[in-house]
Amino acid sequence: MATLLVEIEDKKLKLFKELLQSLPFVKMREIYPNEDTDEQVISNIRQGIQEMRLVENGEQKSRSAREFLKDL
């Protein structure tokens, strides 16, 4: 099965979604711009684990929870 990314003008989105839903061989899943994909989530977790290992090995300094919360 192939995956296709299509960008549609907002005013034509409803019509296009109805068209796709009428095709029995198409599976549709909406992805919102602010939503991370599964691959991005996995990549972020891997990066976090790598950083944690660097801190444990003394190769990188950690920061306090207070500093972390300031960044949010």
ROSEKE-686541 format. One line per 2 residues: number of its first residue (from 0); their letters; for each residue x, y, z of C-alpha. Coordinates in steps of 0.02 Angstrom, whole numbers, always signed. Layout:
BEGIN
NUM) A) X,Y,Z; ...
***
This chain:
BEGIN
0) MA) +0,+0,+0; +64,+174,-41
2) TL) +44,+336,+55; +12,+500,-33
4) LV) +23,+673,+45; -94,+798,-38
6) EI) -118,+981,+6; -294,+1046,-28
8) ED) -364,+1221,-15; -476,+1236,+139
10) KK) -628,+1283,+35; -613,+1123,-69
12) LK) -569,+1005,+74; -745,+945,+113
14) LF) -779,+899,-69; -612,+811,-86
16) KE) -637,+710,+73; -810,+655,+14
18) LL) -734,+601,-152; -599,+499,-66
20) QS) -721,+418,+55; -826,+360,-92
22) LP) -681,+256,-159; -679,+83,-79
24) FV) -491,+58,-103; -440,+218,-12
26) KM) -406,+229,+175; -400,+406,+238
28) RE) -317,+477,+394; -308,+662,+433
30) IY) -145,+734,+496; -149,+904,+575
32) PN) +0,+1023,+554; +35,+1036,+741
34) ED) +23,+848,+768; +185,+748,+771
36) TD) +192,+595,+660; +236,+425,+734
38) EQ) +409,+440,+658; +436,+610,+741
40) VI) +382,+544,+910; +500,+394,+895
42) SN) +642,+509,+839; +612,+624,+988
44) IR) +614,+477,+1109; +777,+412,+1033
46) QG) +856,+584,+1048; +802,+595,+1230
48) IQ) +878,+425,+1269; +1041,+475,+1185
50) EM) +1047,+636,+1287; +1010,+539,+1447
52) RL) +1155,+420,+1412; +1272,+567,+1381
54) VE) +1221,+643,+1549; +1244,+476,+1638
56) NG) +1418,+458,+1562; +1464,+636,+1614
58) EQ) +1484,+692,+1433; +1342,+818,+1444
60) KS) +1273,+922,+1587; +1093,+908,+1638
62) RS) +985,+1056,+1687; +871,+1080,+1833
64) AR) +684,+1058,+1823; +665,+1244,+1856
66) EF) +770,+1285,+1701; +670,+1161,+1599
68) LK) +505,+1238,+1653; +567,+1412,+1607
70) DL) +591,+1352,+1428; +411,+1297,+1418
***
